[in-house]
Amino acid sequence: MMASILDRKLHNTELLAPERLDLLFRVANQAEKLGMNIYLVGGIIRDLLLDRRVEEMDVVVEGDAGKLGLRLHNEHGGKLTRHHRFKTATWFYSESGALDLVTARSETYPTPGALPVIETASILDDLRRRDFTINAMAAKVEKEQPGELLDIFNGRSDLDRKIIRILHRRSFVDDPTRMLRALRYEQRYGFRIDDGTSECMNSEALKILSGMSGERIRYEFESILREKHPAGMMRRAQELGLLRAFNPELPAFNPSYELLLESVPPIEFGISNEPLALGMAIWLADVSPQQIRQIARRLDFPRRLSIVCLSAAEIRSWLPGKSQDLKPSQWTENLEKHPPFAIYVTWLLSQAAPLRDYLVNWRNIRPHATGETLIALGLPPGPQYKRLISRLRRAWLDGEIHSEQEERELLHKLMDQG
């Protein structure tokens, strides 16, 4: 019965794109030729059963995922990358498409919070290493249809009851980042973390979380901030004591900023959306630059992320003291030192009109005259080039000139003055 339900859902184009289904059966056919079994595991099963569109497809191989990847590469082309340490392979079957192949494996943790030691195992062992029951379901794929649902932890029942439940009581000790994932799933699906799982978010797990690498923790925050509705997740992280567990300097998330996390830059701003930078900069908006630097070191921020957060904080620090009588050229001189995205974040927080004017208009204003213009006028190259071009730009920004003819007249006047 469950096999037929999964089959119908796999063929529902609103849930799974037809090209993905075709890809899946191609993989299954090649696996069969190699005497291997492949399974749909985790997210794809969960989302199909919830009638949600599948955004990611995990294929687990009982056998050698790298060998299957090589067979797919040889038969269908594309590119192949093998990850021997983790017994996985990524088959890039087209310019824009990639499929991860994962060897069914078991995991043991030499110390709490450490990266696991991986061993090849059966699909049942693979399910036992998963984080939550709703992610520990699988279905074998063969003869262009899924087999019976493998559900040894009653994940289907937890889906029906809208519960997030870990597989064993030491789960958060083995990998404390699962606590952040728990609240992410809880908020995404409108579920609740069950009482037994909440009890395991205890001082022992939080202590181990506090010692984990910044990169691993930042990855979980990246995942939260890329969700459609991250504000609730940040609020829950705060309620559960996760924000300060690994760094007491981390501030509480300001609830008045919640809606800003879902903002997208207006087209006229001419900048791309950066969900992680947006979320982090808003989260740290009321924090001093010194604290931001400490947090950036703790979470191992990439350089770009550090710059955006620090720039947004710096702009906010002097914004209230800036007179609204400042000329556009003065605003531009101050703002062009900072990344446009940091200015956008500050505009979201302050709604200061000059910030919007800068992003939409002022930063794009340039005089017609260039260095070649000055050479043609017989002016010897030198520092005066930059001074003259900058002066012309200020004149445009501040409304002193309004046409190319007026610019030429001002340029000649400036040159005559030396």
C-alpha positions in Angstrom: 0.0 0.0 0.0 2.7 2.5 1.0 4.7 1.6 -2.2 1.7 2.6 -4.4 1.3 5.8 -2.4 5.0 6.7 -2.9 4.7 5.7 -6.6 1.8 8.1 -7.1 3.6 10.9 -5.3 6.8 10.4 -7.4 4.8 10.7 -10.6 3.1 13.8 -9.3 4.8 16.6 -11.3 3.8 19.2 -8.7 5.9 17.3 -6.2 8.8 16.1 -8.3 10.0 17.4 -11.6 9.7 14.7 -14.4 13.4 15.1 -15.3 14.4 14.2 -11.7 12.2 11.1 -11.9 13.8 10.1 -15.2 17.2 10.7 -13.6 16.3 8.5 -10.7 15.3 5.6 -12.9 18.5 5.9 -14.9 20.5 5.6 -11.7 18.4 2.6 -10.6 19.0 0.8 -13.9 22.7 1.2 -13.7 22.8 0.2 -10.1 20.9 -3.0 -11.0 23.5 -3.9 -13.6 26.2 -3.6 -10.9 24.2 -5.7 -8.5 23.6 -2.8 -6.2 20.5 -1.5 -4.4 19.6 2.2 -4.3 17.2 3.9 -1.9 15.5 7.2 -1.6 16.2 8.3 1.9 15.5 11.2 4.2 14.2 14.5 2.9 12.6 13.2 -0.3 10.5 10.6 1.5 9.6 13.1 4.2 8.5 15.8 1.8 6.7 13.5 -0.5 4.6 12.2 2.4 3.9 15.8 3.4 2.9 16.6 -0.2 5.6 19.2 -0.4 7.6 19.8 -3.5 11.0 18.0 -3.5 13.9 20.4 -3.5 16.6 17.8 -2.8 17.0 14.1 -3.6 19.2 11.8 -1.5 20.2 8.6 -3.2 21.8 6.0 -0.9 23.7 3.0 -2.4 24.1 -0.4 -0.8 27.5 -0.9 -2.3 30.1 1.5 -3.6 28.7 4.9 -4.4 31.9 5.9 -6.2 31.7 2.8 -8.5 28.1 3.6 -9.4 29.0 7.2 -10.1 31.8 6.0 -12.4 29.4 3.8 -14.2 26.9 6.7 -14.7 29.7 9.0 -15.9 30.8 6.4 -18.4 27.3 5.6 -19.7 25.8 9.1 -19.7 28.7 11.6 -19.6 28.9 14.6 -17.4 31.5 15.0 -14.7 32.2 13.0 -11.5 33.8 14.0 -8.2 34.5 11.3 -5.7 34.9 11.9 -1.9 36.7 8.9 -0.6 36.8 9.9 3.0 33.0 10.1 3.2 32.3 7.3 0.7 30.3 9.6 -1.5 30.3 10.8 -5.1 28.8 13.7 -7.0 27.7 13.1 -10.6 27.3 16.4 -12.5 25.0 15.0 -15.2 24.5 18.4 -16.8 25.8 22.0 -16.6 23.3 22.9 -14.0 22.4 19.5 -12.5 24.2 17.4 -9.9 23.3 14.3 -7.9 24.9 13.1 -4.7 25.4 9.4 -4.3 26.0 8.2 -0.8 27.3 4.8 0.3 25.0 3.3 3.0 27.1 3.6 6.1 27.3 3.5 9.9 28.8 6.3 12.0 30.5 6.2 15.3 31.6 9.2 17.3 35.1 8.9 18.9 34.3 11.8 21.2 31.1 13.8 21.6 30.7 16.5 19.0 33.6 15.1 16.8 33.2 14.2 13.2 32.1 10.6 12.9 34.1 7.6 11.8 32.4 6.1 8.8 32.1 2.4 7.8 30.2 0.8 4.9 27.0 -0.8 6.1 23.4 -1.8 5.2 20.5 0.5 4.6 19.2 -0.3 8.0 22.4 0.8 9.6 22.3 3.9 7.5 18.9 4.8 8.9 20.1 4.3 12.5 22.7 7.1 12.0 20.1 9.7 11.0 19.1 12.7 13.1 15.3 12.5 13.5 12.6 9.9 12.9 11.0 11.9 10.1 14.4 11.8 8.2 15.0 8.1 8.9 12.7 6.6 6.3 13.7 5.0 3.0 12.3 3.3 -0.1 14.2 1.0 -2.4 14.0 2.0 -6.1 13.7 -0.8 -8.6 11.9 -1.5 -11.9 10.9 2.1 -12.2 9.0 2.2 -9.0 9.7 2.5 -5.3 9.5 -0.5 -3.0 7.9 -0.7 0.5 8.7 2.1 3.0 11.4 1.2 5.4 10.4 2.9 8.7 12.0 1.3 11.6 11.6 4.3 13.9 8.0 5.1 13.2 8.8 8.3 11.3 5.5 8.1 9.3 3.6 8.2 12.6 5.6 11.2 13.8 4.8 13.0 10.5 1.2 12.4 11.1 1.5 13.6 14.8 3.6 16.6 13.7 6.5 15.7 16.0 10.3 16.1 15.8 11.9 13.2 17.6 15.5 12.0 17.9 16.4 8.4 17.4 18.2 7.9 20.7 18.9 9.9 23.9 22.6 10.5 23.1 21.8 12.0 19.7 22.5 15.6 20.7 25.7 14.6 22.6 27.0 12.9 19.4 26.2 15.9 17.3 24.9 19.0 19.1 24.2 20.9 15.8 21.2 18.6 15.6 19.6 20.9 18.1 19.6 23.7 15.6 18.3 21.4 12.9 15.5 20.3 15.2 14.1 23.8 15.6 14.6 24.4 11.9 12.3 21.5 11.0 9.9 22.3 13.8 9.4 25.8 12.5 9.5 24.9 8.8 6.7 22.4 9.1 4.7 23.8 12.0 5.6 20.7 14.1 6.7 20.5 17.7 9.8 19.0 19.3 8.5 16.2 21.5 9.1 16.3 25.2 11.7 13.5 25.3 13.7 15.3 22.6 13.5 18.6 24.5 14.8 17.0 27.7 17.9 15.9 25.7 18.7 19.6 24.9 20.4 19.6 28.3 23.5 21.1 29.8 25.7 18.3 28.6 24.7 18.8 25.0 24.9 22.6 25.3 28.4 22.3 26.7 29.6 20.2 23.8 27.9 22.7 21.4 29.9 25.5 23.0 33.2 23.8 22.0 32.3 23.0 18.4 34.1 24.7 15.5 32.7 28.0 14.3 32.4 26.7 10.7 30.1 23.8 11.7 27.9 26.1 13.8 27.8 28.8 11.1 26.7 26.3 8.6 23.6 25.6 10.7 22.9 29.3 11.0 23.3 29.7 7.3 20.7 26.9 6.8 18.3 28.8 9.2 18.8 32.2 7.5 18.2 30.7 4.1 14.7 29.3 5.1 11.6 31.1 3.9 10.7 32.2 7.4 13.8 32.3 9.5 12.6 34.7 12.2 10.6 32.0 14.1 13.7 29.8 14.1 15.9 32.5 15.5 13.3 33.1 18.2 13.2 29.5 19.1 16.9 29.2 19.2 16.9 32.0 21.7 14.2 30.4 23.8 16.1 27.1 23.9 19.3 28.8 25.0 21.2 27.9 21.8 22.4 31.4 20.8 24.5 31.9 23.8 25.6 28.3 24.4 28.7 28.6 22.3 29.4 32.4 22.7 28.1 34.6 25.5 28.7 37.6 23.3 25.9 36.6 21.0 23.1 39.0 21.4 19.4 38.2 21.7 17.6 38.6 18.4 15.6 41.8 18.4 12.0 40.8 17.7 11.3 44.2 16.0 13.6 43.1 13.2 11.9 39.8 12.5 10.1 40.8 9.3 13.3 42.3 7.9 14.8 38.9 7.6 12.5 38.1 4.7 13.3 41.3 2.8 14.6 41.2 -0.8 16.4 44.2 -2.3 14.2 46.3 -4.6 15.2 45.9 -8.3 16.1 49.6 -8.6 18.8 49.1 -5.9 20.7 47.0 -8.4 22.1 44.6 -5.8 21.8 40.8 -5.4 20.1 39.3 -2.4 22.5 37.8 0.2 20.3 35.9 2.8 23.1 35.0 5.1 24.7 38.5 5.1 21.2 40.0 5.6 20.4 37.8 8.5 23.7 38.1 10.3 23.9 41.9 9.8 20.4 42.4 11.1 21.0 40.0 14.0 24.2 41.9 14.9 22.8 45.4 14.2 22.8 46.6 17.8 26.2 45.1 18.6 29.5 47.1 18.8 32.1 46.6 16.1 34.4 45.1 18.7 31.8 42.5 19.6 31.1 41.8 15.9 34.8 41.1 15.3 34.8 38.6 18.3 31.7 36.9 16.9 33.1 36.8 13.4 36.2 35.0 14.7 34.2 32.6 16.8 31.9 31.6 13.9 34.7 31.7 11.3 33.0 34.3 9.1 34.2 34.5 5.5 35.8 37.9 4.8 32.9 39.2 2.8 30.4 38.5 5.6 32.6 40.2 8.2 32.9 43.3 6.0 29.1 43.6 5.5 28.4 43.2 9.2 31.0 45.7 10.3 30.1 48.2 7.6 26.4 48.1 8.6 27.4 48.7 12.2 29.7 51.5 11.3 27.1 53.3 9.1 24.5 52.9 11.9 26.9 54.4 14.4 27.2 57.7 12.6 23.9 57.9 10.9 21.9 59.5 13.8 24.5 62.3 14.0 24.5 63.1 10.3 22.7 66.3 9.6 20.0 66.0 7.0 21.5 69.2 5.5 24.5 67.2 4.2 24.9 67.5 0.5 24.5 64.4 -1.7 28.3 64.6 -2.5 29.0 64.4 1.2 26.7 61.4 1.7 28.3 59.7 -1.3 31.8 60.3 0.0 30.9 58.6 3.3 28.9 55.7 1.8 31.0 54.7 -1.1 33.6 53.2 1.3 31.1 50.5 2.2 29.6 47.6 0.3 26.2 48.4 -1.2 24.6 45.5 0.5 25.7 46.9 3.9 24.1 50.2 3.0 20.9 48.3 2.0 20.8 46.5 5.4 21.2 49.9 7.1 18.4 51.4 5.0 16.1 48.5 6.1 16.8 49.3 9.7 16.7 53.1 9.5 14.6 53.9 6.4 17.0 56.9 6.0 16.1 58.5 2.6 19.7 59.4 1.7 20.8 55.7 1.8 18.1 54.9 -0.7 19.1 57.9 -2.9 22.6 56.7 -2.8 21.8 53.1 -3.9 19.4 54.2 -6.6 21.0 57.3 -8.0 24.0 58.9 -6.4 26.5 56.0 -6.7 25.9 55.8 -10.4 26.5 59.5 -11.2 29.7 60.2 -13.0 30.9 63.2 -15.0 31.2 62.9 -18.8 34.8 64.1 -18.7 37.5 61.4 -18.3 41.3 61.3 -18.3 41.2 61.2 -22.1 39.2 64.4 -22.0 41.8 66.2 -20.0 44.6 64.9 -22.2 42.8 66.2 -25.2 42.6 69.6 -23.5 46.3 69.6 -23.2 46.5 69.1 -19.4 49.6 67.2 -18.4 48.9 64.0 -16.4 49.1 64.3 -12.7 47.2 64.4 -9.4 45.0 67.2 -10.7 43.2 64.7 -12.9 41.6 63.0 -9.9 40.9 66.4 -8.3 39.1 67.7 -11.3 37.1 64.6 -12.1 36.0 64.4 -8.4 35.1 68.1 -8.4 32.9 67.6 -11.5 31.2 64.6 -9.9 30.4 66.7 -6.8 28.9 69.4 -9.0 26.6 66.8 -10.7 25.6 65.3 -7.3 24.9 68.6 -5.7 22.9 70.1 -8.6 25.5 72.7 -9.5 25.4 71.6 -13.1 22.7 69.9 -15.2 24.1 69.3 -18.6 27.2 68.3 -20.5 27.6 71.9 -21.7 27.5 73.2 -18.1 30.1 70.6 -17.2 32.5 71.7 -19.9 32.1 75.3 -18.8 32.9 74.4 -15.2 35.9 72.3 -16.3 37.4 75.1 -18.2 36.8 77.5 -15.3 38.6 75.1 -12.9 41.5 74.6 -15.3 41.9 78.4 -15.6 42.0 78.7 -11.9 44.8 76.1 -11.9 
